Amino acid sequence: VLIQSICSILGEHGQSHILLDYMIQQCTGSTHQRSESLVILHLILCGIPDNIHLDAVVEGMLQVREEGQGGVYDDCLILCILAECCRKLKENFIIHLQHVLSIVMECISSNNSTISNTAISAAKSISKHCGYNTMSGLINGCADYLVDHIAIQLIHPSLYVQGCLVLQTIITYGTYTILPLITDCKNALLLSLDQWCSVSESWSVLHALAKRLKDWIELEESGNETSIQEDEDEGEVKNSETEETLEKKDIDSIAHYFLEYHAKKQEDEEMGDLSEERDGSEEEVNNEATDKVPPPAAQAGVDIIQRCTHHLSSTDNALRLVILECLELSLIAMKPVQRVLLPEVHNIWSAFTHRLIDNYLPARTKAIEVIKTMAIVCQDFL
């Protein structure tokens, strides 16, 4: 408390530009006592009554962040200092957004909850004091250089993870209007995934995208492609029809039932004994799917399901669960666009059935949940 009072008095009555210059020098160039210097700098900033020399503080924090080597505490302090500078500079802070936003957006998707929550608070402060009011408004208003920044990062292996984190934040907190703008970024990510590079980071982005597809596809189908409510953060979509959890002894029998069914179906197809009605139905679906290019959200759903087909055989247990979750979310989201969905379900079926006998019990259980969702969504087609 004493130190806080002293720093506040120094900031209010001292030579602020000299103090700030000295503290910035202490923070940059060396990691020795950096955390302590950042704390004092933040406390001094809180006491400064004007916005003199704050541009230099922002540039100094960007330099500290670029140097790296900081821990959770340092990252949170840098975010707090940037938010305090924005609070004092208000609209004058806009000139720094091009460089600051990418750092804030990257931190929002951090796996560390302390960094993530601090970054969200900083983003809300920036939105408020720069005239955007909401995080979605901030993202939409700065979409041009955010997208350019991500595109550059995704083509450099050393920066790929940071690009994925920023893209994940944009998808999570942005609105439908951002989707067409990030098409090139999404395609670059899919290309990397096809080459089995940075697989876990790429799937984190696709999982965030899969969670937003339900609302976005509904907007496309209704013809009302307006922005979704800014602070809406979709959680995991659940079926309206819930059932009791399957026990282990039931899983094996259900899995083998579907495998036997699939084998019999393939045998019937080879013998040409499938009914003409079903053949005609599938052909009609395929023809309709090729007649019209899906809109952006529906196409994103197709992209996700196609990557699920190739990556369901991953040897990473945790990753298989994420992929199955992405598949389930995509199935639910694409229910309104059956003409696009059904051919993809047909294509993924063979790879998916192997997960019904997965050696990893949680993945096998999740596969059972996915097939129940598939039956509800696809109905008679399955």
C-alpha positions as a printed Julia matrix, in Angstrom:
382×3 Matrix{Float64}:
   0.0     0.0     0.0
   2.85    2.38    0.87
   4.62    1.72   -2.43
   1.36    2.22   -4.31
   0.78    5.57   -2.59
   4.34    6.74   -3.25
   4.15    5.79   -6.96
   0.77    7.49   -7.3
   2.1    10.7    -5.75
   5.19   10.6    -7.98
   2.99   10.16  -11.02
   0.69   13.0   -10.02
   3.26   15.56   -8.87
   6.61   14.41  -10.27
   8.34   14.96  -13.6
   6.29   12.31  -15.38
   8.27   12.19  -18.62
  11.55   11.63  -16.74
   9.99    8.93  -14.55
   8.42    7.14  -17.49
  11.62    7.25  -19.57
  13.61    5.77  -16.7
  11.1     3.0   -16.0
  10.83    2.09  -19.7
  14.62    1.72  -19.81
  14.44   -0.57  -16.78
  11.83   -2.74  -18.5
  13.56   -3.07  -21.87
  16.83   -4.65  -22.79
  17.2    -6.79  -19.68
  15.08   -9.27  -17.77
  16.71   -8.33  -14.46
  13.98   -7.07  -12.1
  11.69   -6.56  -15.08
   8.57   -7.63  -13.2
   9.26   -5.14  -10.39
   9.86   -2.36  -12.93
   6.59   -3.16  -14.72
   4.66   -2.99  -11.44
   6.15    0.41  -10.55
   5.53    1.71  -14.09
   1.88    0.65  -13.88
   1.43    2.32  -10.48
   3.02    5.55  -11.72
   0.77    5.52  -14.78
  -2.32    5.24  -12.6
  -1.32    8.5   -10.84
  -0.47   10.54  -13.94
  -3.28   13.08  -14.56
  -2.5    13.68  -18.24
  -1.43   11.71  -21.33
   2.02   13.2   -21.8
   4.66   10.71  -22.99
   2.25    7.78  -23.06
   3.01    6.99  -26.72
   6.56    6.16  -25.66
   5.19    3.85  -22.95
   3.13    1.94  -25.51
   6.12    1.55  -27.81
   8.23    0.41  -24.87
   5.7    -2.28  -23.92
   5.62   -3.52  -27.5
   9.41   -3.8   -27.39
   9.3    -5.71  -24.09
   6.71   -8.1   -25.5
   8.76   -8.61  -28.65
  11.85   -9.46  -26.61
   9.92  -12.29  -24.96
  11.41  -14.24  -22.06
   8.64  -12.95  -19.81
   6.39  -15.1   -17.68
   2.68  -15.0   -16.94
   3.08  -12.12  -14.51
   4.99   -9.97  -17.01
   2.46  -10.61  -19.79
  -0.42   -9.61  -17.52
   1.37   -6.43  -16.41
   2.1    -5.45  -20.03
  -1.6    -5.89  -20.87
  -2.62   -3.79  -17.85
  -0.18   -1.03  -18.82
  -1.46   -0.97  -22.41
  -5.06   -0.81  -21.14
  -4.17    2.08  -18.79
  -2.48    3.97  -21.65
  -5.6     3.48  -23.76
  -7.8     4.73  -20.92
  -5.83    7.98  -20.79
  -5.19    8.45  -24.52
  -8.74    7.49  -25.58
  -9.17    8.01  -29.36
  -5.5     8.98  -29.64
  -4.67    5.35  -28.86
  -6.08    4.29  -32.24
  -2.73    4.91  -33.94
  -1.31    2.04  -31.87
  -4.06   -0.48  -32.57
  -2.33   -2.04  -35.56
   0.49   -3.28  -33.33
  -1.28   -3.66  -29.98
  -4.33   -5.61  -31.11
  -2.45   -8.63  -32.37
  -0.78   -9.02  -28.95
  -4.08   -8.66  -27.09
  -5.88  -11.07  -29.43
  -3.08  -13.62  -29.1
  -3.25  -13.45  -25.31
  -7.04  -13.88  -25.26
  -6.64  -17.4   -26.7
  -3.84  -18.29  -24.3
  -4.17  -21.6   -22.47
  -3.37  -19.73  -19.26
  -6.63  -18.44  -17.8
  -4.95  -15.55  -15.97
  -3.42  -14.19  -19.17
  -6.64  -14.83  -21.11
  -8.88  -13.03  -18.61
  -6.48  -10.08  -18.35
  -6.38   -9.81  -22.15
 -10.19   -9.91  -22.39
 -10.4    -7.09  -19.85
  -7.8    -5.1   -21.83
  -9.7    -5.68  -25.1
 -12.94   -4.45  -23.54
 -11.17   -1.33  -22.25
  -9.65   -0.67  -25.69
 -13.06   -1.16  -27.32
 -14.7     1.3   -24.94
 -12.12    4.09  -25.09
 -11.45    3.86  -28.84
 -15.13    4.22  -29.72
 -15.94    0.63  -30.73
 -18.08   -0.16  -27.64
 -17.81   -3.96  -28.02
 -15.12   -6.53  -28.77
 -16.92   -7.63  -31.93
 -17.08   -4.0   -33.06
 -13.36   -3.65  -32.38
 -12.56   -6.79  -34.39
 -14.79   -5.77  -37.31
 -13.41   -2.23  -37.34
  -9.8    -3.41  -37.39
 -10.35   -6.47  -39.58
  -8.18   -5.26  -42.46
  -4.83   -5.16  -40.69
  -5.72   -8.02  -38.34
  -6.29  -10.31  -41.31
  -3.11   -9.1   -43.03
  -1.15   -9.74  -39.83
  -2.52  -13.3   -39.5
  -1.82  -14.07  -43.16
   1.84  -13.11  -42.7
   2.17  -15.19  -39.53
   0.59  -18.32  -41.02
   3.21  -18.54  -43.78
   6.13  -18.36  -41.32
   6.59  -21.56  -39.28
   8.12  -19.66  -36.34
   5.07  -17.38  -36.11
   2.39  -19.97  -36.99
   1.23  -20.6   -33.42
   0.74  -16.88  -32.75
  -1.25  -16.56  -35.98
  -3.5   -19.44  -34.93
  -4.16  -17.83  -31.55
  -5.13  -14.48  -33.11
  -7.35  -16.22  -35.68
  -9.01  -18.26  -32.93
  -9.88  -15.08  -31.02
 -11.3   -13.38  -34.12
 -13.52  -16.37  -34.83
 -14.66  -16.68  -31.21
 -15.57  -13.02  -30.67
 -16.19  -11.78  -34.22
 -19.45  -11.77  -36.14
 -20.5   -13.38  -39.41
 -19.25  -10.37  -41.39
 -15.67  -11.36  -40.56
 -15.99  -14.85  -42.08
 -15.54  -13.93  -45.78
 -12.53  -11.78  -44.85
 -10.64  -14.64  -43.2
 -11.16  -17.11  -46.06
  -7.54  -16.89  -47.2
  -6.3   -17.34  -43.63
  -8.57  -20.37  -43.21
  -7.27  -21.88  -46.44
  -3.65  -21.35  -45.35
  -4.44  -23.12  -42.08
  -6.13  -26.01  -43.91
  -3.11  -26.35  -46.2
  -0.83  -26.61  -43.18
  -3.17  -29.18  -41.67
  -3.14  -31.22  -44.89
   0.63  -31.37  -44.54
   0.29  -32.51  -40.9
   2.05  -29.39  -39.6
   1.14  -27.73  -36.25
  -1.82  -30.1   -36.02
  -2.99  -29.31  -32.47
  -2.92  -25.52  -32.99
  -4.82  -25.82  -36.26
  -7.52  -28.0   -34.7
  -7.97  -25.48  -31.88
  -8.9   -22.89  -34.51
 -11.23  -25.3   -36.33
 -12.91  -26.18  -33.04
 -13.58  -22.48  -32.38
 -14.97  -22.19  -35.92
 -17.18  -25.27  -35.53
 -18.77  -23.74  -32.42
 -19.8   -20.63  -34.37
 -21.14  -22.39  -37.47
 -24.62  -23.13  -36.14
 -25.55  -19.45  -35.82
 -23.76  -18.44  -39.0
 -25.35  -21.13  -41.17
 -28.77  -20.2   -39.8
 -28.06  -16.6   -40.84
 -27.12  -17.74  -44.34
 -30.22  -19.87  -44.7
 -32.52  -17.14  -43.4
 -30.95  -14.58  -45.72
 -30.29  -12.3   -42.74
 -26.49  -12.12  -42.74
 -26.21   -9.45  -40.0
 -23.85   -9.34  -37.08
 -24.53  -11.65  -34.17
 -24.9   -10.07  -30.74
 -21.41   -8.89  -29.82
 -20.76  -10.56  -26.5
 -22.41  -13.85  -27.42
 -20.04  -16.72  -26.78
 -21.51  -19.99  -27.87
 -20.83  -22.93  -25.6
 -20.94  -26.53  -26.58
 -24.11  -27.41  -28.53
 -26.1   -30.23  -26.98
 -28.84  -32.42  -28.39
 -32.37  -31.68  -27.22
 -32.89  -35.36  -26.67
 -30.66  -36.6   -23.84
 -30.13  -40.22  -22.91
 -28.48  -42.07  -20.06
 -24.69  -42.48  -20.3
 -23.72  -45.71  -21.99
 -21.8   -48.17  -19.85
 -18.69  -49.86  -21.13
 -20.37  -53.21  -21.65
 -22.96  -51.61  -23.93
 -20.39  -49.75  -26.03
 -18.79  -52.88  -27.5
 -22.1   -54.35  -28.6
 -23.32  -51.13  -30.19
 -19.98  -50.58  -31.93
 -19.95  -54.08  -33.41
 -23.56  -53.7   -34.48
 -22.74  -50.64  -36.58
 -19.62  -52.29  -38.02
 -21.62  -55.35  -39.07
 -24.3   -53.1   -40.52
 -21.7   -51.16  -42.5
 -20.06  -54.35  -43.8
 -23.43  -55.73  -44.92
 -24.25  -52.45  -46.6
 -20.97  -52.51  -48.58
 -21.62  -56.09  -49.63
 -25.09  -55.19  -50.86
 -23.72  -52.27  -52.84
 -21.19  -54.52  -54.57
 -23.96  -56.98  -55.52
 -26.14  -54.16  -56.81
 -29.01  -55.01  -54.48
 -29.6   -51.56  -53.05
 -33.06  -50.24  -53.73
 -33.58  -47.86  -56.66
 -35.22  -45.41  -54.33
 -32.08  -45.04  -52.22
 -29.8   -44.82  -55.26
 -31.99  -42.1   -56.67
 -32.01  -40.25  -53.37
 -28.22  -40.25  -53.03
 -27.73  -39.26  -56.68
 -30.17  -36.41  -56.27
 -28.32  -35.17  -53.18
 -24.95  -35.33  -54.96
 -26.3   -33.49  -58.0
 -27.81  -30.76  -55.87
 -24.54  -30.4   -53.94
 -22.54  -29.84  -57.12
 -25.04  -27.42  -58.64
 -24.46  -24.67  -56.12
 -21.34  -23.44  -54.33
 -22.02  -23.37  -50.57
 -21.94  -19.97  -48.84
 -18.94  -19.26  -46.57
 -20.22  -20.82  -43.32
 -21.53  -23.97  -45.0
 -18.26  -24.3   -46.92
 -16.36  -23.98  -43.64
 -18.44  -26.87  -42.31
 -17.51  -28.96  -45.35
 -13.82  -28.11  -44.85
 -13.95  -29.2   -41.21
 -15.68  -32.52  -41.94
 -13.22  -33.29  -44.74
 -10.28  -32.72  -42.38
 -11.98  -34.88  -39.79
 -11.98  -37.68  -42.37
  -8.2   -37.5   -42.77
  -7.26  -36.92  -39.12
  -9.59  -39.3   -37.26
  -6.8   -41.87  -37.39
  -4.46  -39.65  -35.35
  -2.47  -41.49  -32.69
  -2.96  -38.59  -30.26
  -5.81  -39.57  -27.91
  -6.64  -36.01  -26.86
  -6.6   -34.82  -30.48
  -9.04  -37.57  -31.56
 -11.49  -36.29  -28.95
 -11.16  -32.74  -30.3
 -11.71  -33.98  -33.86
 -14.81  -35.95  -32.86
 -16.12  -32.87  -31.06
 -15.53  -30.76  -34.2
 -17.36  -33.37  -36.27
 -20.36  -33.39  -33.94
 -20.58  -29.58  -33.86
 -20.33  -29.43  -37.65
 -23.08  -32.04  -38.08
 -25.43  -30.08  -35.83
 -24.6   -26.79  -37.54
 -25.13  -28.16  -41.04
 -28.52  -29.74  -40.42
 -30.3   -26.94  -42.37
 -28.11  -27.6   -45.44
 -28.77  -31.31  -46.07
 -27.76  -31.09  -49.73
 -24.25  -30.1   -48.61
 -24.08  -32.26  -45.5
 -25.18  -35.7   -46.72
 -22.38  -36.28  -49.29
 -19.82  -35.4   -46.6
 -21.41  -37.86  -44.16
 -21.19  -40.53  -46.85
 -17.49  -39.76  -47.37
 -16.55  -39.78  -43.7
 -18.5   -42.91  -42.76
 -15.74  -45.46  -43.38
 -13.1   -43.56  -41.38
 -15.58  -42.79  -38.63
 -16.66  -46.42  -38.01
 -13.13  -47.29  -36.86
 -13.58  -44.95  -33.92
 -16.5   -47.1   -32.73
 -13.93  -49.75  -31.76
 -11.26  -47.27  -30.64
  -8.88  -48.68  -28.01
  -9.15  -45.39  -26.12
 -12.44  -45.64  -24.21
 -13.26  -41.87  -24.06
 -12.84  -41.67  -27.87
 -15.08  -44.71  -28.33
 -17.7   -43.19  -26.04
 -17.53  -39.89  -27.9
 -17.92  -41.73  -31.21
 -21.17  -43.25  -29.92
 -22.41  -39.77  -29.04
 -21.45  -38.53  -32.52
 -23.29  -41.35  -34.26
 -26.43  -40.57  -32.26
 -26.13  -36.94  -33.39
 -25.54  -38.14  -36.94
 -28.72  -40.24  -36.82
 -30.76  -37.27  -35.58
 -29.33  -34.87  -38.16
 -29.28  -37.16  -41.21
 -32.41  -39.19  -40.33
 -33.25  -41.8   -42.99
 -30.07  -41.15  -44.97
 -27.95  -42.92  -42.36
